[in-house]
C-alpha cells in the first residue's frame, strides 16, 4: 500500500513521504499527515521477540513507503546504535504497579532523541531520492529538548545547517548548557527574549515568507524543520508505543490483545499524537491520558472542546511543556473535522486571529479516546517524592506530570487497566527540581554538586552526557529580541 501525505489545510495537495520530510511544513502553512493510515496486522507474538530496530522497520516501512528496504534499514540502524546507553533503546521499567517507558537513554537524555536520531538520515536520504541539490537549513524552535537533540543529530552532517531558537529564561540551566556547548561547524543557537510560542510562531512565519524562501533558493538553500511538525519526527515516535506493548507481552505482564492506557506528558502534542496513531494502527490502547503542567491549555481543550491560548503563561519546573500553542493538535483537529481542510483552516484562522476556537458538538464526541488532567508545580514535586519513597525510583518533573494525571484518571474512573507512564527525560536534566522534591536538605547552588547529590539519592551513576558537559566550553552566545529572529537567520546564512 503506497501511503501519500496531504496537508491539513489543503487536502488536494499530495506528496510522498520523502517529499513531506524534506518540506517540513506545507506551503500554505498546513501540516503533512498520511492521506490514509496503513492497513497492517500487528503480530505481537512476533513483535515481542524483536529488537527495537526490527520493530522500527516493521512500522516505518508501512508509513514511509517510497523509501526502499535498504534505505530504511540504513536509517534505522545508523540511528539506533551504541549512542544509546541501553541496547533496548526504550526499555520498560516496572516500579510497583506502574510501568515507565524510558525514552531518555540517548545522547541528550530526553525523548526527542528517539526521533531526532533518525531524522538526519531520513532527511538526507530523502534529499538524494528527490535529486535535491540545495543545502538544507533546519530552522527550529525549542522549549528545551528539541534544540539539543536536533543539533546533536545534524552536527556536521554534510549539506545541512541547523539554527535553533530558544526562550532565554524558559529552559533549565542544564538544557541551556547542553545547547550552548553544542559542537559542529553547521550548528547555530540563539536565545530570544520571548517564550517558546513566540519562537515557534516566528519560525512558522519564516517558513511561509515567500520573499525569504526565494532569496534562500537563489543562494542554493532551502528550509526544513526538525520540530514535530515534520512527519520525519512524528512517524518514528509511533514505534516506541508498539515496542512498549510488545515488551509488556514479552514480560508476560499482559496477554496479547489486552488493552492498556498510556499517560503522556505533552506540550506541543506530538508525543501523544504518535500514541494516537499507534492506537489507530492496532495497538490495543484504551485511553490516552494527556498530561499537562500549569500551562493547561490542552486539559481545557479535551474537557471543554474549547481551545483558548489567551491566558497567563507560566515558567514551571517542567519547562519543556511550557507551551500555549500546541502545533501538532492541528493534525488531530483535521481528523475531528472529518478530514475537512476547509474546516481546519477556519479553526486555525480563529486561533491566529482571536486566540481561540471551539469544536462542534460532533467533533467533541470524537475525543472519547482521550482523558486530560494537569499538575500544579507542588503536585509535580509530590509525585516525584511519592514515586521515590515507594520504590527508590527517580523521575523527572515531566514524567511526574504524567504520574499525577494517571493517578487522577484511575481515581476518577476506577479503571483497572495497566497504565504505561511515558518517561520523557532523565531526572539528571532537572537536578534542582528533583532534589528539591526528594531531599531539600541536599539542595545547593552548585549544579555539579546537585548532580552528585542526585546520583547518591538515586543510587545511580551519573549519565555520561552529564559528565561530558561539565568540561565543555560554551560555543554559542548570541542573544536577541524576538523581532530580530528573521534578520539573525539572514545574517547567519549571509542571505542578500
C-alpha positions in Angstrom: 0.0 0.0 0.0 1.6 3.3 -1.1 1.0 6.0 1.5 0.8 9.6 0.3 0.8 12.6 2.5 -1.6 15.5 2.3 -1.8 18.9 4.1 -4.2 19.7 6.9 -5.0 22.9 5.1 -5.3 21.7 1.5 -6.3 18.0 1.2 -5.8 18.2 -2.6 -2.1 18.6 -2.1 -0.4 15.1 -2.2 3.3 14.4 -1.7 5.4 11.3 -1.0 6.7 10.6 2.5 10.2 11.7 1.4 8.8 15.0 0.0 6.9 15.7 3.2 10.0 15.1 5.2 12.0 17.4 3.0 9.5 20.2 3.0 8.6 20.0 6.7 5.7 22.4 6.5 3.3 22.6 3.6 3.4 25.8 1.5 0.1 27.2 2.8 1.1 26.5 6.4 -0.6 23.2 6.9 0.9 20.1 8.5 1.5 16.9 6.5 -0.4 13.8 7.5 -0.9 10.4 6.0 -3.7 10.5 3.5 -4.8 7.1 4.8 -3.3 5.1 7.6 -1.6 1.9 6.6 -3.6 -1.3 7.0 -1.5 -3.8 8.9 -1.9 -6.6 11.3 0.3 -6.3 14.3 1.5 -9.7 15.4 2.5 -9.1 19.0 3.7 -12.7 19.5 6.3 -12.0 16.8 6.9 -8.3 17.8 7.6 -9.4 21.4 10.7 -11.3 20.1 12.0 -8.3 18.1 14.7 -5.8 18.8 13.8 -2.1 18.8 15.4 -1.8 15.4 13.3 -4.6 14.0 10.1 -3.1 15.4 11.1 0.2 13.9 11.5 -1.3 10.4 8.2 -3.2 10.7 6.3 0.1 11.4 8.3 2.7 9.4 8.1 0.6 6.1 4.3 1.0 6.3 4.4 4.8 6.7 7.4 5.7 4.6 6.5 3.7 1.5 8.7 5.5 -1.0 11.9 4.5 1.0 13.5 1.2 -0.1 14.2 -1.5 2.4 17.9 -0.8 2.1 17.4 2.9 2.7 15.1 2.4 5.7 17.4 -0.2 7.3 20.4 2.1 6.8 18.5 5.0 8.5 17.2 2.8 11.4 20.5 1.0 12.2 22.5 4.2 11.9 20.2 6.0 14.3 19.6 3.4 17.0 23.1 2.2 17.7 25.5 2.5 20.6 24.8 6.2 21.0 22.0 4.9 23.3 23.0 3.8 26.7 21.0 0.6 26.5 20.6 -2.0 23.8 16.9 -2.0 24.3 16.9 1.7 23.2 13.5 2.3 25.0 13.3 -0.1 28.0 10.2 -0.5 30.1 10.8 -0.3 33.9 8.2 -1.8 36.3 8.0 0.1 39.6 5.3 -1.2 41.9 2.1 -1.2 39.8 3.4 1.4 37.4 5.3 0.9 34.2 7.7 3.6 33.0 8.6 3.7 29.3 12.1 5.2 29.5 12.8 7.3 26.5 15.8 9.2 27.8 18.7 6.9 27.1 20.0 8.8 24.1 22.7 11.5 23.8 20.7 14.3 25.2 18.8 12.4 27.9 15.3 13.2 26.5 12.7 11.5 24.4 13.5 13.8 21.5 16.5 11.6 20.8 14.2 8.8 19.8 13.1 10.6 16.6 15.9 13.1 16.1 18.5 10.4 16.0 16.9 9.1 12.8 15.6 12.4 11.2 19.0 13.4 9.8 19.3 10.1 8.0 15.7 10.3 6.7 16.2 13.8 5.6 19.5 13.3 3.7 18.1 10.1 2.2 15.0 12.0 1.1 17.2 14.7 -0.5 19.1 12.1 -2.5 15.8 10.4 -3.6 14.4 13.7 -4.8 17.6 14.9 -6.5 17.8 17.9 -4.2 21.0 19.8 -4.8 20.3 22.6 -2.3 21.8 22.9 1.2 19.1 22.1 3.8 18.7 24.7 6.5 17.0 23.2 9.6 15.1 26.0 11.3 13.6 25.1 14.6 12.2 26.5 17.9 12.7 24.6 21.1 11.2 24.6 24.6 14.4 22.9 25.9 15.0 19.4 24.4 14.3 19.5 20.7 17.1 22.0 20.1 19.9 20.0 21.6 18.6 16.7 20.2 18.3 18.2 16.7 21.8 19.7 16.8 23.3 16.5 18.1 21.7 14.7 15.2 22.6 17.2 12.5 26.1 18.3 13.7 28.5 18.3 10.8 26.0 16.4 8.6 27.1 17.3 5.0 24.7 19.5 3.1 22.9 20.9 6.2 22.9 23.8 8.6 20.8 24.0 11.7 19.6 27.1 13.5 17.9 26.8 16.9 15.9 29.5 18.8 15.1 29.0 22.5 13.5 31.2 25.2 16.3 32.7 27.3 14.5 32.3 30.6 12.3 29.3 29.7 14.7 26.3 29.8 16.6 24.7 32.7 20.2 25.6 33.2 21.3 22.2 32.1 19.2 22.3 29.0 20.7 25.7 28.1 24.3 24.5 28.7 23.6 21.5 26.5 22.7 23.8 23.7 25.4 26.4 24.2 28.2 23.8 24.2 27.0 22.0 21.1 29.8 21.2 18.7 29.5 21.3 14.9 30.5 23.9 12.4 27.0 23.9 11.0 25.1 24.5 14.3 23.8 27.8 15.5 22.0 28.5 18.8 20.2 31.8 19.5 18.3 32.8 22.7 15.3 35.2 22.4 13.7 37.4 25.0 10.2 35.8 24.4 8.8 32.4 25.2 8.6 29.2 23.1 5.3 30.2 21.5 7.0 33.4 20.2 9.9 31.4 18.8 7.6 28.8 17.2 5.3 31.4 15.6 8.2 33.4 14.1 9.8 30.2 12.7 6.5 29.3 11.0 6.3 32.8 9.6 9.8 32.4 8.1 8.7 29.1 6.6 5.8 30.9 4.9 7.7 34.0 3.9 7.8 33.8 0.1 10.5 36.5 -0.5 12.8 34.9 2.1 12.3 31.5 0.6 13.1 32.8 -2.9 16.2 34.6 -1.7 17.2 31.4 0.1 16.7 29.3 -3.1 18.7 31.8 -5.2 21.7 31.0 -3.0 21.2 27.3 -3.1 19.4 26.7 0.2 16.0 25.5 1.4 14.3 25.5 4.8 13.2 22.3 6.5 12.1 21.6 10.1 13.2 19.4 13.0 10.2 20.1 15.1 7.5 17.5 15.5 5.6 19.4 12.8 7.8 17.4 10.4 6.4 13.9 9.8 10.0 12.6 9.9 9.9 13.4 13.6 6.4 12.2 14.2 6.3 8.9 12.5 9.3 7.4 14.3 7.6 8.2 17.6 4.9 5.7 16.8 7.5 2.9 17.1 8.1 3.1 20.8 4.4 2.7 21.6 4.3 -0.5 19.6 7.5 -1.6 21.2 6.2 -0.8 24.7 3.2 -3.0 24.2 5.4 -5.8 22.8 7.7 -5.6 25.9 4.7 -6.0 28.2 3.7 -9.1 26.2 7.3 -10.4 26.3 7.4 -9.9 30.1 4.1 -11.7 30.5 2.6 -8.6 32.1 -0.3 -8.7 29.7 -2.0 -11.1 27.4 -2.0 -10.3 23.6 -5.0 -8.2 22.9 -5.4 -6.9 26.5 -6.0 -3.2 26.5 -3.7 -0.7 28.3 -3.5 3.0 28.8 -0.7 5.5 28.2 -0.1 8.6 30.2 1.9 11.1 28.1 3.3 14.4 29.3 2.9 16.8 26.4 3.0 20.4 25.5 3.2 20.5 21.7 1.0 17.4 21.3 3.4 15.5 19.1 4.3 12.7 21.5 0.7 11.8 22.4 -0.4 12.2 18.7 2.1 9.4 17.9 0.3 7.3 20.6 -3.0 8.1 18.9 -1.6 6.8 15.6 -0.3 3.7 17.3 -3.9 3.0 18.6 -5.3 3.7 15.1 -3.0 1.1 13.5 -3.9 -1.6 16.0 -2.1 -1.3 19.3 -4.7 -2.3 22.0 -4.9 1.1 23.7 -7.9 2.1 25.7 -7.3 5.6 26.9 -4.7 8.2 26.1 -4.1 10.4 29.1 -3.0 13.8 28.1 -0.9 15.2 30.9 -0.2 19.0 31.1 1.5 21.2 33.6 0.2 24.5 34.9 0.0 25.8 31.3 -3.0 23.6 31.0 -4.4 24.7 27.6 -4.7 21.1 26.5 -6.6 20.0 29.6 -9.2 22.6 28.9 -9.4 21.6 25.3 -10.1 18.0 26.0 -12.6 18.7 28.8 -14.5 21.5 27.1 -13.7 21.2 23.4 -12.6 24.9 23.5 -9.0 26.0 22.8 -8.0 29.3 24.4 -4.4 30.5 24.4 -5.4 33.8 25.9 -4.2 33.1 29.4 -1.2 33.7 31.6 2.0 31.9 30.5 3.8 30.2 33.3 7.5 29.2 33.5 7.4 25.9 35.5 9.6 23.1 36.8 8.6 21.1 33.7 9.8 23.7 31.2 9.6 21.5 28.0 5.8 21.7 28.4 5.6 25.5 28.9 3.6 25.9 25.7 0.3 27.6 25.0 0.1 26.9 21.2 0.2 23.1 20.6 1.2 22.9 17.0 0.5 19.2 16.5 -3.0 19.5 17.7 -3.9 20.7 14.3 -3.4 17.2 12.9 -5.9 15.8 15.4 -8.3 18.7 14.7 -8.2 17.7 11.0 -9.4 14.2 11.8 -12.1 15.6 14.1 -13.4 17.7 11.3 -13.9 14.5 9.2 -10.8 15.3 7.1 -12.0 18.7 6.1 -9.2 21.1 5.3 -11.7 23.9 4.9 -13.0 23.5 8.5 -9.4 23.1 9.8 -8.4 26.3 8.1 -11.3 28.1 9.7 -10.4 26.9 13.2 -6.7 27.6 12.8 -7.6 31.1 11.5 -9.7 31.7 14.6 -6.7 30.7 16.7 -4.4 33.1 14.9 -6.8 36.0 14.9 -8.7 35.6 18.2 -6.5 33.2 20.1 -9.4 30.7 20.5 -11.5 28.2 18.6 -14.3 25.8 19.6 -15.1 22.3 18.3 -18.6 21.4 17.1 -20.7 19.0 19.2 -20.0 16.2 16.7 -16.2 16.9 17.0 -16.3 16.9 20.7 -17.8 13.4 20.8 -14.8 12.1 18.9 -12.5 13.0 21.8 -13.5 9.9 23.8 -10.1 8.2 23.3 -8.5 11.0 25.4 -8.6 11.9 29.1 -6.8 15.0 30.3 -5.5 16.4 33.5 -2.8 18.7 34.7 -0.4 19.1 37.6 0.5 22.2 39.6 4.2 22.6 40.5 3.7 21.4 44.1 1.8 18.3 42.7 4.8 17.6 40.4 7.1 17.7 43.4 4.7 15.5 45.4 4.6 12.9 42.6 8.4 12.8 42.4 8.6 12.2 46.1 5.8 9.7 46.2 7.4 7.5 43.5 10.8 7.8 45.2 9.6 6.8 48.6 7.5 3.9 47.3 10.3 2.4 45.2 13.5 4.3 45.2 12.9 5.1 41.5 13.7 8.7 40.5 11.7 10.5 37.9 12.0 13.9 36.3 9.3 16.7 36.6 7.7 15.9 33.1 7.3 12.3 34.0 5.9 13.3 37.3 3.2 15.3 35.5 2.2 12.1 33.7 2.1 10.2 37.0 -0.2 12.7 38.6 -2.5 12.7 35.6 -2.6 8.9 35.6 -3.4 8.7 39.3 -6.2 11.2 38.9 -7.6 9.3 36.0 -7.7 6.0 37.9 -9.3 7.6 40.9 -11.9 9.3 38.8 -12.8 6.3 36.6 -11.9 3.2 38.7 -10.2 1.9 35.6 -8.1 -1.1 36.5 -6.3 -1.4 33.2 -2.5 -1.3 33.3 -1.1 2.2 32.5 2.3 3.0 31.0 3.8 6.3 32.1 5.8 7.8 29.3 9.0 9.0 30.9 10.3 11.7 28.6 13.5 12.9 30.3 16.2 11.8 32.7 16.0 13.3 36.2 19.6 14.4 35.7 18.4 17.1 33.3 16.5 18.7 36.2 18.5 18.1 39.3 17.3 21.1 41.2 13.6 20.3 40.9 14.2 16.6 41.6 16.4 17.1 44.7 14.0 19.8 46.0 11.2 17.2 45.8 13.1 14.3 47.3 15.6 15.7 49.8 15.5 19.6 50.0 18.3 19.5 52.6 20.6 18.3 49.8 19.9 21.5 47.7 22.9 23.6 46.7 23.6 26.4 44.3 26.4 24.5 42.7 24.9 22.4 39.8 27.7 19.8 39.8 27.1 19.2 43.5 23.4 19.0 42.9 24.0 16.3 40.3 26.3 14.4 42.6 23.7 14.5 45.4 21.1 13.3 42.9 23.3 10.4 41.9 23.7 9.4 45.6 19.9 9.6 46.2 19.2 7.6 43.1 21.9 5.0 43.8 22.9 5.6 40.2 25.9 6.5 38.1 25.9 10.0 36.6 25.0 9.6 32.9 27.9 10.1 30.6 26.4 13.1 28.7 26.1 14.9 32.1 29.8 14.3 32.9 30.8 15.4 29.4 29.1 18.7 29.6 30.9 19.7 32.8 34.1 20.4 30.9 32.6 21.5 27.6 33.3 25.1 26.5 30.5 27.5 25.6 30.4 27.9 21.8 27.2 29.9 21.3 26.5 33.2 22.9 24.0 35.0 20.6 21.0 36.6 22.4 18.4 38.7 20.6 14.9 40.1 20.7 12.2 38.0 19.2 11.6 40.6 16.5 15.2 40.1 15.3 14.9 36.4 14.5 14.5 36.7 10.7 17.4 39.2 10.4 19.5 36.9 12.5 18.8 34.0 10.2 19.6 36.1 7.2 22.9 37.2 8.9 23.9 33.6 9.7 23.2 32.4 6.2 24.6 35.5 4.6 21.4 36.0 2.6 21.4 39.1 0.4 
